[in-house]
Amino acid sequence: MEIVSISNTDTATGRKMHEIEMPNFGLGVYLMGEPGECKAAVKHALEKGYRLIDTAMAYGNEDEVGQAIRESGIERKEIFVVTKLRQPHANSHEETLERCQQSLENLGLDYMDLYLVHAPPKELAARAPVWAGMEECLSKGWTRSIGVSNYGAHHLDAMVSYASLMPSVNQIEISPWLQRSALRAAISGIGAVPMAYSPLARGHKVEDPELGKIAKSLGCTPAQAAIKWCIDSGSITIPKSSNLSRIEENLGSLELDLSGTEAAFASLEESYVSGWDPTSEK
């Protein structure tokens, strides 16, 4: 997998701050709620070469992610850990600090590599103090970088008025059926990197016959083709799976060359949102 540089841009000077390296591919652990399911998936992924793990307090499995990391025998600095501030907890500066500490306690780690606001706070008045809390988490060394998730272009535009540092990442749903070229451009425009979740549209589109044709032409599985398209779009990509063979299959997508399939992938776009989408909220 490749390494990308992420940083928080200073709104006053335009300078890149807190620049760090991040793998462009990893494991998402959403909906891994059965006891031991998440831990087994993370341990297997790490054994096979994954070095990016994306979790969230809302997933209820931060503890198993931390256990898997500690039991892996891999140095902590070699693993990039992402977690998120739940939207219902995004209420104030102080609560942001408290929840960050709670996530670190759940994970059993001294720091996280990237901390994200899981979605724009419901209360408009809370957005500035919550982000100020995120900036303080960064300054305290609790996280190496800060970002957002499920923010639309208008949310990012509004941040310029209250942020000292802009997000390093915006994690959103991206897939061949939801390509979001305008939002990806807006993310790049603030100096951030898009991060794609649900690259397979939560599995809704894996049987898409047009994707099947593309995969057949490449000699790969449909899932591999979709994942590699997301990566090639410039997005850090985190397919979710607790199936051990699927975890390995997804890793194989990194070897694909999609040259010649550009038009076929472009034709798949249909603005298909497979789940939660706060990007369009006020």
FILUM-439079 format. One line per 4 residues: number of its first residue (from 0); their letters; for each residue x, y, z of C-alpha. Coordinates in steps of 0.001 Angstrom, whole numbers, padded with zeros to 6 digits. Example, Ala and Ser with C-alpha at 12.3 -4.5 7.8 and 13.67 -1.06 7.14 Angstrom:
FILUM-439079
0 = as = 012300:-004500:007800; 013670:-001060:007140
***
This chain:
FILUM-439079
0 = meiv = 000000:000000:000000; 001069:003569:-000545; 001626:006234:002075; -000028:009637:001789
4 = sisn = 000750:012839:003634; -002019:014472:005651; -001826:017781:007489; -003950:020414:009177
8 = tdta = -003709:023694:007275; -003383:026906:009286; -006302:029132:008256; -004315:032331:008885
12 = tgrk = -001130:031452:007014; -002056:028577:004733; 000857:026595:006126; 000656:022833:006548
16 = mhei = 000775:021953:010243; 001143:018600:012026; 002026:016845:008775; 002119:013059:009164
20 = empn = 002111:009970:006956; -000898:007687:006649; -001518:004456:004703; -003969:004915:001819
24 = fglg = -005702:001599:002553; -006938:-000041:005733; -009628:-001941:007590; -012940:-000464:008671
28 = vylm = -014608:-002142:011662; -018143:-000748:011498; -020881:-003184:012616; -018449:-005636:014196
32 = gepg = -020429:-006027:017379; -020275:-009731:018187; -017849:-010499:021054; -014403:-011173:019620
36 = ecka = -015429:-010424:016019; -013596:-007117:015742; -010518:-008340:017589; -010164:-011375:015307
40 = avkh = -010601:-009238:012175; -008040:-006661:013258; -005496:-009277:014314; -005849:-011073:010982
44 = alek = -005606:-007841:009017; -002452:-006821:010866; -000918:-010252:010294; -001564:-009890:006556
48 = gyrl = 000015:-006448:006309; -002714:-003917:007045; -001438:-000936:009010; -004505:001332:009130
52 = idta = -007465:000542:011399; -010562:002762:011431; -012960:002555:014361; -015295:004901:016256
56 = mayg = -016779:005206:019705; -020183:004680:018079; -019106:001221:016879; -018635:-000053:020432
60 = nede = -015431:-001916:019586; -012581:000457:020396; -011563:-001915:023199; -011181:-004884:020835
64 = vgqa = -009181:-002781:018376; -006771:-001897:021166; -006522:-005493:022344; -005706:-006689:018832
68 = ires = -003030:-004043:018426; -001367:-004927:021713; -001478:-008661:020982; -000185:-008272:017423
72 = gier = 003427:-007802:018496; 003726:-004945:016001; 005212:-001701:017257; 002543:000868:018053
76 = keif = 004188:003474:015802; 003747:001144:012808; -000069:001094:013129; -002254:004048:012206
80 = vvtk = -005362:004241:014413; -008416:006341:013582; -011407:006868:015852; -014249:009359:016033
84 = lrqp = -016226:011680:018283; -019863:010559:018156; -022345:013097:016810; -024497:012908:020003
88 = hans = -021347:013693:022016; -020330:016658:019846; -021854:019289:022103; -019092:021400:023630
92 = heet = -015390:022048:023930; -015209:020272:027277; -017170:017199:026203; -014928:016842:023160
96 = lerc = -011899:016614:025456; -013663:014148:027747; -014732:011877:024886; -011264:011881:023351
100 = qqsl = -009863:010715:026672; -012599:008098:026906; -011694:006748:023466; -008033:006549:024435
104 = enlg = -009029:004671:027579; -011206:002299:025548; -008380:001693:023088; -005800:001349:025848
108 = ldym = -003475:003639:023890; -001502:006745:024787; -002487:008508:021575; -004493:008052:018401
112 = dlyl = -003195:008952:014975; -006327:010649:013651; -009387:011856:015540; -012486:012750:013547
116 = vhap = -015747:014521:014310; -018067:011722:013176; -020615:014109:011635; -021420:017831:011814
120 = pkel = -022794:018610:015293; -026579:018927:015194; -026506:022265:017015; -024963:024895:014769
124 = aara = -023730:026809:017807; -021765:023747:018966; -019649:023429:015835; -017069:026079:016710
128 = pvwa = -016490:024992:020343; -016380:021315:019348; -013708:022028:016760; -011800:024143:019299
132 = gmee = -011863:021057:021504; -010491:018961:018649; -007673:021467:018189; -006894:021222:021905
136 = clsk = -006791:017408:021698; -004195:017861:018963; -002162:020397:020929; -002140:018100:023963
140 = gwtr = -000705:015241:021896; -003701:012979:022403; -003973:012692:018634; -001455:013292:015864
144 = sigv = -004002:014812:013499; -007636:015935:013481; -010317:015791:010824; -013998:015386:010121
148 = snyg = -016379:012823:008694; -019608:013221:006732; -019059:016957:006150; -020431:018505:002969
152 = ahhl = -018706:021287:001041; -020859:023904:002808; -019772:022548:006195; -016128:022847:005168
156 = damv = -016672:026383:003878; -018214:027400:007207; -015225:026048:009135; -012983:028755:007726
160 = syas = -014788:031272:009953; -014095:029447:013207; -011183:027039:012746; -007558:027840:013439
164 = lmps = -006623:024604:011689; -008598:022999:008889; -009286:019249:008889; -006626:016921:007520
168 = vnqi = -009213:014397:006320; -012920:014269:005511; -014203:010699:005686; -017297:010261:003502
172 = eisp = -019078:007551:001594; -017426:007160:-001821; -017945:004348:-004287; -018063:003881:-008055
176 = wlqr = -021824:004586:-007760; -021298:007680:-005563; -018208:009324:-007013; -018646:012789:-005454
180 = salr = -016169:014575:-007680; -017324:018027:-006511; -017055:017175:-002819; -013690:015504:-003339
184 = aais = -012500:018694:-005047; -013787:020785:-002117; -011908:018556:000315; -008696:018932:-001655
188 = giga = -009346:022663:-001837; -008973:023066:001940; -005766:021020:001940; -007425:017842:003184
192 = vpma = -007594:014297:001822; -010831:012405:001146; -011255:009100:002964; -013720:006619:001471
196 = yspl = -015974:004396:003539; -018459:001908:002066; -016505:001569:-001206; -018814:-001347:-002021
200 = argh = -021985:000615:-001181; -022450:-001643:001876; -022496:-004607:-000477; -025601:-003353:-002273
204 = kved = -023839:-003102:-005621; -021390:-006005:-005625; -023659:-007880:-008047; -023837:-004927:-010445
208 = pelg = -023460:-006536:-013897; -021501:-003588:-015279; -019013:-003833:-012404; -018871:-007569:-013125
212 = kiak = -017824:-006851:-016702; -015078:-004513:-015520; -013827:-007079:-013007; -013826:-009821:-015615
216 = slgc = -011746:-007667:-017949; -009243:-007102:-015147; -009180:-010689:-013910; -010232:-009763:-010405
220 = tpaq = -013308:-009817:-008172; -015923:-007038:-008377; -015064:-005979:-004822; -011397:-005610:-005696
224 = aaik = -012208:-003472:-008729; -014470:-001138:-006726; -011942:-000735:-003921; -009119:000042:-006320
228 = wcid = -011264:002615:-008106; -011715:004451:-004796; -007985:004368:-004115; -007200:005595:-007623
232 = sgsi = -009659:008463:-007123; -007205:009805:-004547; -009139:008588:-001523; -007789:006740:001488
236 = tipk = -010008:003663:001442; -011222:001468:004323; -013380:-001475:003230; -015089:-003147:006172
240 = ssnl = -015033:-006920:006595; -014769:-009399:009440; -014553:-012281:006971; -010917:-013377:007101
244 = srie = -010692:-014461:003465; -012415:-011252:002348; -009883:-009214:004322; -007153:-010877:002261
248 = enlg = -009118:-010475:-000972; -009519:-006756:-000334; -005788:-006385:000208; -005231:-007903:-003238
252 = slel = -006993:-004927:-004805; -003813:-002900:-004318; -002104:-004860:-007090; -004642:-003944:-009769
256 = dlsg = -004036:-001641:-012718; -007323:-000063:-013819; -005907:001494:-016990; -008459:001411:-019774
260 = teaa = -011494:001128:-017498; -011949:004847:-016837; -015024:005289:-019042; -016647:002125:-017728
264 = fasl = -016254:003293:-014137; -017487:006788:-014985; -020686:005255:-016359; -021453:003633:-012983
268 = eesy = -022072:007001:-011282; -025677:007303:-010085; -025379:009317:-006841; -026274:006178:-004911
272 = vsgw = -026094:006745:-001154; -026163:003399:000626; -026672:004651:004162; -026312:007605:006509
276 = dpts = -025516:010891:004742; -025168:014005:006935; -023211:015742:004140; -026474:017231:002861
280 = ek = -027757:018406:006242; -027776:022043:007289
***
